[in-house]
C-alpha cells in the first residue's frame, strides 16, 4: 500500500542557462532525488522583483519526485541555484499512468 511519502510530485523550477539546468538535472537524478527531469527550451519570464518589473530568459525544468524526497530535493536545488530566491513549486499529481507513477516512486526510493 502506498504511503504519503510515495505521493508523486511535479516540481517546477527555472535556471538562468542550459548548462546550469542540465548540471542540476543530472545531480538530482544521480542522487535519486528525481526520477526524471525535463530541461525545456528557453522561455521569457516577466516578474516583479524588489519593486520593479523585470524580464529575463530562463530555462524551465519539470522535476518528477515523491513527497518523501521533496525536502532534500528543495535543499539541493537551493544550494546549487544561483538565484537569491529560486522558483521551487511542488504540485501533487492527482492522477497518472499507474506504471509511470510506480516507476517514479521506485527510482526515488
Secondary structure, DSSP 4 states (H G I P E B T S, - for coil): ---GGG-EEEEEEEESSHHHHHHHHHHHHHTTS-SEEEEEEEEEEEEEETTEEEEEEEEEEEEEEEHHHHHHHHHHHHHT--SSS--EEEEE-S---HHHHHHHHHHT-
